[in-house]
Amino acid sequence: MHKTASEEVITSLHDLSATDLIAGYKAKQFSPSEVLEDVLSHVALWEPHIKALYAFDPDGARKLAKASTDRWQHGEASGCLDGVPVTIKDNVATRGVPVPLGAASVRQVPAAVDAPPAARLREAGAIIFSKTTMPDYGMLSSGLSSFHPLTRNPWDLSKNPGGSSAGAGAAAAAGYGPLHLGTDIGGSVRLPACWCGLVALKPSLGRVPIDPPYVGRVAGPMTRTVDDAALMMAVLSKPDRRDGMSLPPSDIHWKTLEKSPRKLRLGLMLDLGVGQTLERPVREVTVKAAKAFESAGAVVTEVDGILSREMLDGLDDFWRARMWEELVRLTPEERGKTLPYVHQWAEKGAKLSGVDVIRGFNATMAIRAAAAKLFNDLDYVISPVSPVVKFGAELASPINDPDKPFEHIAYTVPWNMAENPALSINGGYDEAGFPIGVQIIGRRFDDHGVLALAKAFEGLRGAQRPWPSPPER
């Protein structure tokens, strides 16, 4: 138990932020080896209940922690994350570890090299001690998988952590160290962050180089604090030529997060007219967040959503066809191992015409145009992340119907298609104490501004509840 560098409270090592860990290492208050052992002990208490990890490697991590401890003792830290424990999502390749994509249908072949986000974290000295779970091919907002055990939410074990960065969300909420890397193509870092009480940034497309790249696909930080998310972005945003869609190198000062809401033009986006109905507690938390910004001097105007029924259905058609194209490459035996929900959803892609699929893909361009028009008159948008507070751990999605798979992502998926930065941050809780996220969206490429506004919100939202504790054995 140690005092943090920023507050006079006693905190377990596994609960310290990355910024506090680095400060503690510099002051020689504790070592990376001590921190790792505390994290591993905490993992042992939680993991039988939440099943967040894949390719867990405590012995390999201990060797890395010892080397980091030696470097800190000699004042020779190798990077800004030297000695900080990190987890990485299953689908981000790490050398020597298979990349199952959460699916029993995928052949297990060890990755030859680190993907760009993993490479940047390793270069910065982070201790990658485990990968984290995800659903089949990342196509669910759920902890349900045909390959991994069912991942559960630490706040309530009967509830879903969300996905597709399911294990990352559960691990962060449970206190498996401060830094977790997820990916997001329709809400996959923001939805688990919403349901697990976290901060998660979906960066502008190309801000974080990724391999393989794809339309709307990004990697982003999942943390407990905005400062830790910014610290990760300082590392993850470094260039890598393997991503042909990556942005040019920038000189963004990620760790300087100072932004007053005063005179900012904020849009409050509540009722979309498409997707699942917004539940009352989510609405109340989102409105409360908007009022907090208004009290700090922002000008808040309620705005309409930019997504239409046609757009959402078009995206559904396109993604069904894309998923089926992957599955038809497999043998019938391999394909049969896919999670039935995902298989049933994708199979309908075989019946779509080429015109149907192109029409679906063109929804991406329509969404982008609508987003650009929206931000002509606004600096940022505040909205829910999820329309629902929570749903059962065993379900593939809140509705759990493969014929209606995207109803719960109507608040998140537009910003992948439009390439805007969007962040989930805990805004409050329901009557049972379950977290509810608020989304902050910015103009394309204004990732730093989104983080800075989220940092301001941390100071406006009021006290947070304690993080969940492991169940008693």
C-alpha positions, 0 to 999 in steps of 0.5 A: 500500500502506497500514497499516490503522487497526486493525493493523500490516500493509501492505494494498492500498487495495482490501483495506481495510475501509470503516471503515479507508477512512473513518479514512484519509480523515479522516487524509488518508492517501489520497483517495477518488480514489486508492482508486477507482483502486486498486479499478479496477486490481484489477477489471481483473485479476480481472474477465476471470476471474470476470465479477462486474459488470454496468453497470460505470461507471468514468468515472462513478465517477471523477467521484464520487470526485473530488467526494468527494476535494474534500469530504474535503480541505475537511472536508465529508464528505457522509455516513458512507460518503463516498468508499467504493466500493460495488457493488449487485446487478442487481435493486436499481434504480439510476436510469438503469440497466436492471434485467434481473433476470439474465434475457434474457427481461426488457425493458431499461428504464432505472430512473427512480429509485433503489430505497430501498437504493441511495438510502440508499447514495448519500445517504451518499456511497458511490461506486456504481461498478457493479452485480453479476450474478445468475441469472434472476429471482434463483431460483437459488443460482448464478452461472448466468444467461441474461443475464449471463456465467457468474460464477465463484468467486475461491477456485476458478474451477472452482466456483460463487460461489453466488447469487442475489447471485452477482456481489456474492459474487464481487466481495467475495471478489476485493477489489472494494472493501469494501461490496456490496449483495445481496438474499435471499429464501431464502438469496441473500446468505448462500449466496454469503457461505458459499461466498465466505468473507464476512459477510452479514446477512439482516435481519429483514423490513422492517429495510431498506426495499426496493422492490418488497417481497415475502414474505421478500424483504430487502436486506442487506450483503455484506462481509469484516468484521462492522464493515463489515456494521454500517456498511452497516446504519446506512445501509440501515435508514433509513426509506423510505415506498415499502416498506409492510412496513418497520419503524418507524425505530429508534435502534439503535447499529449500530456498537457491537457488544459482546456476550459469549457468556457465559450465552447460550443457543445452539441447535446445529442440525445434522441437519434431516431434510430437504434435502441430507445435511450434508457432513462438513467443514461439520459439523466447522466448525459444531461447532467454532464452537459449541464456541468459543462454549461455551468463551466461556461460552455454553450450547450445546444441540443442537436439531432443525430446524424444517423438514419435507418438507411445508413445503419442498415447499410452498414449492417449489409456491408459488414455482413458481406465482409464477414461472410467473405472471411468465413467462406475462405474456411473449410466447412469444419472450420466455419462450423466452429464460429459462434452461432450468432456471428455465423447466422448474422454473416450468412445473410451477407451471401444473399446480398447483391453487389449493388446492396453491398456498395449501397451499404458501404456508401453509408460511410460517405453519407455519415462522413458528410453529415458529421462534417456538416454537424461540426461546422457549428460545433466544437464538440458533441456530448452524447450517450455511449450506449442507449442501455445501462447493462445487459446479461453476461451470456448475451451476444448483444443487448437485444441478442438478435442477429437480425438486429445487430447494430441497434445498440451502436447507433451512438458510437459507429458514426464516428468510426465511419466519419473518422472523428475522435470520440471518447467514453468517460464515466459520467455516473451510475444507476441506482444499483451503482453500475457505471454509465459512460458519456461520450465526447466527440470532436472534429477530425484530428482533434484527439488532443482537444477531446482528451483535454475536454475529458480531463476538464470533465473529470474535475466537474463530474464529482466523486467516483465510487470505489472500483469493484473488489474481488468476490470473497472465495 
